[in-house]
């Protein structure tokens, strides 16, 4: 039996990759996709939006037509996602969230929704990136106490939030492993005479340029050596394929708040 999936906000760059990934996935059936009211892509064939030819299934602004879906996938905006969560709660639908930039308070709202429906919140659905999170945990346990930790990330010029949700998650994994509060130790920019580096801090550096899909590196640097853990994405399809994997996993899960570590079985 295939898992029935609908894609929210399917006309954007990521939405088009999600359409293609859903159509090509042997265990997924794409049953619908939404666009915002007034969109020029309303009533468009989903396959044509993705550039892979008509499939006979069209976009909609009426969420009621998405009730056939078992799982909805949302890579839209903070405001739209929070509205979608309420709709999913109302109709008891599972939800995969790839939207980034939520505040701590908004994350708590999402966690609370997990008491009613199964949902995955993933700042990055790439399998490789989520393996990187596990490697960061291992590395922080081994050498994090005595190394300087810096996180670098680069994305395309159109990305709205900085640092990326993935970079923040990297910092959170490291801080949690070391028993630090990321809100207190994160340094998001340096300029002028900053003085000697505080060894407890976790630095972040951000680049926005061209069409960079996504690059992330964590540095663990000591005197005489440094370890770099890097992930580079060359196509958004890696995120779309990870989202399909999450949707398939979520279809059999009870109500709860999950992340990609749960999906991939990487939690201890």
C-alpha positions in Angstrom: 0.0 0.0 0.0 1.3 3.5 -0.9 1.3 6.4 1.5 -0.9 9.2 0.1 1.0 12.6 0.3 0.0 16.2 -0.4 2.4 19.0 -0.8 1.7 22.4 0.7 3.0 25.4 -1.2 4.0 23.3 -4.2 4.8 26.0 -6.7 8.1 27.2 -5.2 11.6 26.0 -5.8 11.5 23.3 -3.1 7.9 22.5 -3.9 8.8 21.5 -7.5 11.4 19.1 -6.2 9.0 17.6 -3.7 6.5 17.0 -6.6 9.1 15.2 -8.6 10.3 13.1 -5.6 6.8 12.1 -4.7 6.0 11.0 -8.3 9.1 9.0 -8.6 8.9 7.3 -5.1 7.7 3.8 -5.4 5.9 3.9 -2.0 4.3 7.4 -2.3 1.2 8.4 -4.1 0.9 12.2 -4.7 -2.8 13.1 -4.2 -2.6 16.9 -4.2 -0.8 20.1 -3.8 -1.7 23.6 -2.6 -0.8 27.1 -3.6 -1.8 30.4 -1.9 -4.9 32.2 -3.0 -4.3 34.4 -6.0 -1.3 32.4 -7.1 -0.7 32.3 -10.9 -0.2 28.6 -10.5 -3.7 27.9 -9.3 -5.3 24.9 -11.1 -2.0 24.0 -12.8 -1.1 20.4 -13.4 1.4 19.3 -10.7 3.6 17.5 -13.1 3.9 20.5 -15.4 4.9 22.7 -12.4 7.7 20.2 -11.7 8.7 20.2 -15.4 8.2 16.5 -15.9 4.9 16.4 -17.9 1.2 16.4 -17.0 0.0 13.8 -14.5 -3.7 14.9 -14.4 -3.5 16.1 -10.7 -3.9 19.9 -10.3 -3.0 22.5 -7.7 -5.7 23.9 -5.4 -6.3 26.7 -2.9 -9.0 24.6 -1.2 -7.4 22.5 1.6 -10.5 20.4 1.8 -9.5 18.7 -1.4 -6.3 17.5 0.4 -8.2 15.4 2.9 -7.4 12.3 0.9 -3.7 12.6 2.0 -2.3 10.6 4.9 0.7 12.9 5.3 1.2 16.6 4.3 4.6 18.1 3.5 5.2 21.7 4.3 8.3 23.7 3.1 6.5 27.1 3.0 6.9 30.0 5.5 6.7 30.4 9.2 3.3 32.0 9.2 1.8 29.6 6.7 3.2 26.6 8.5 1.7 27.6 11.8 -1.7 27.9 10.1 -1.2 24.5 8.4 -0.4 22.9 11.8 -3.8 24.0 13.1 -5.6 22.6 10.0 -3.7 19.3 10.4 -4.8 19.1 14.1 -8.4 19.8 13.1 -8.4 17.0 10.5 -6.0 14.6 12.2 -3.4 14.6 9.5 0.3 13.8 9.8 2.7 16.6 8.9 6.4 16.8 7.7 7.7 20.4 8.4 10.8 21.6 6.5 10.2 25.3 7.1 13.0 27.0 9.0 13.4 30.1 11.1 11.0 29.4 14.0 11.5 31.2 17.3 11.8 29.1 20.5 8.2 30.0 21.4 7.0 28.8 18.0 8.9 25.5 18.3 7.1 25.0 21.6 3.8 25.5 19.8 4.9 22.9 17.3 5.9 20.4 20.0 2.5 20.9 21.6 0.8 20.0 18.3 2.7 16.7 18.5 0.4 15.7 21.4 -2.4 15.5 18.9 -0.9 14.4 15.6 2.3 12.8 14.4 4.7 15.4 13.0 8.3 15.7 12.0 10.1 19.1 12.3 13.4 19.0 10.4 15.5 22.1 9.6 17.1 19.8 7.0 15.6 16.6 5.6 18.8 15.5 3.9 19.9 12.0 5.1 23.6 13.1 4.9 23.0 16.2 7.0 21.2 14.2 9.7 24.1 11.7 9.7 26.3 14.8 10.2 24.2 15.8 13.3 25.1 12.4 14.8 28.8 12.8 13.9 28.8 16.2 15.6 27.4 14.6 18.8 30.2 12.0 18.7 32.9 14.6 18.0 31.7 17.0 20.7 31.8 14.2 23.3 35.3 13.4 22.3 37.0 16.8 21.8 34.4 19.5 22.3 35.6 20.5 25.7 39.0 21.7 24.6 38.5 22.8 21.0 37.3 26.1 19.5 34.0 25.4 17.7 32.9 27.4 14.7 30.0 26.7 12.2 30.1 28.0 8.7 27.1 27.9 6.3 26.5 29.1 2.7 23.2 29.4 0.8 21.7 31.0 -2.3 20.9 34.7 -2.4 17.1 34.1 -2.0 17.3 32.5 1.4 15.4 34.6 3.9 16.8 33.4 7.3 20.3 33.5 8.7 22.0 31.6 10.0 20.3 28.6 8.4 18.1 26.3 10.4 20.6 23.6 9.7 23.5 25.6 11.1 21.5 26.5 14.2 20.6 22.8 14.7 24.3 21.9 14.4 25.1 24.4 17.1 22.2 23.0 19.2 23.5 19.5 18.9 27.0 20.5 20.0 25.8 22.7 22.8 23.4 20.1 24.2 26.2 17.5 24.1 28.5 19.8 26.0 25.8 20.9 28.5 25.9 24.5 27.2 23.0 26.8 26.6 23.2 27.8 22.9 21.3 31.1 23.5 24.1 32.1 25.9 27.2 30.8 24.0 26.3 31.5 20.3 28.3 34.3 18.6 26.6 35.3 15.3 29.0 38.0 14.1 32.4 39.5 14.8 33.7 43.0 13.9 36.4 45.3 15.2 38.5 44.6 18.2 36.7 41.6 19.8 39.4 40.5 22.2 40.6 36.9 22.8 38.1 34.2 21.9 36.0 32.8 24.8 36.6 29.1 24.6 33.0 28.3 25.6 31.4 30.1 22.6 30.2 28.6 19.4 30.7 30.9 16.4 28.5 31.1 13.3 29.5 32.6 9.9 27.0 33.1 7.1 27.4 33.5 3.3 24.5 34.3 0.9 25.5 34.2 -2.8 24.4 33.1 -6.2 22.7 29.7 -6.4 24.5 27.8 -3.6 22.1 25.0 -2.6 23.6 24.5 0.8 27.0 24.1 2.5 27.7 23.5 6.2 31.0 22.9 8.0 31.7 22.5 11.7 35.2 23.3 12.9 36.7 21.8 16.0 40.1 23.6 16.2 42.9 23.1 18.7 46.5 24.3 18.7 48.2 22.2 16.1 45.2 20.5 14.5 41.6 20.9 13.6 38.8 18.6 12.6 36.3 19.7 9.9 32.9 18.0 9.3 31.3 19.2 6.1 28.2 18.5 4.1 27.6 20.0 0.7 24.3 19.7 -1.2 24.4 20.1 -5.0 20.6 19.7 -5.6 17.4 20.3 -3.6 16.4 16.9 -4.6 18.3 15.5 -1.7 16.0 17.4 0.7 12.9 16.3 -1.3 13.9 12.6 -1.1 14.6 12.9 2.6 11.1 14.4 3.1 9.5 11.5 1.3 11.4 9.1 3.6 10.0 11.1 6.5 6.5 11.0 5.2 6.6 7.2 4.7 7.9 6.7 8.2 5.4 9.1 9.7 2.5 7.4 8.2 2.9 4.5 10.6 3.8 6.6 13.7 1.5 7.5 16.6 1.0 11.2 17.6 4.2 12.7 18.6 6.9 15.3 18.0 9.7 13.8 15.9 12.8 14.8 13.9 14.9 13.1 11.2 17.0 11.4 13.8 13.8 9.4 14.7 13.1 8.8 11.0 16.6 7.4 10.4 16.9 5.4 13.6 19.9 7.4 14.7 18.8 8.1 18.3 20.4 6.1 21.1 
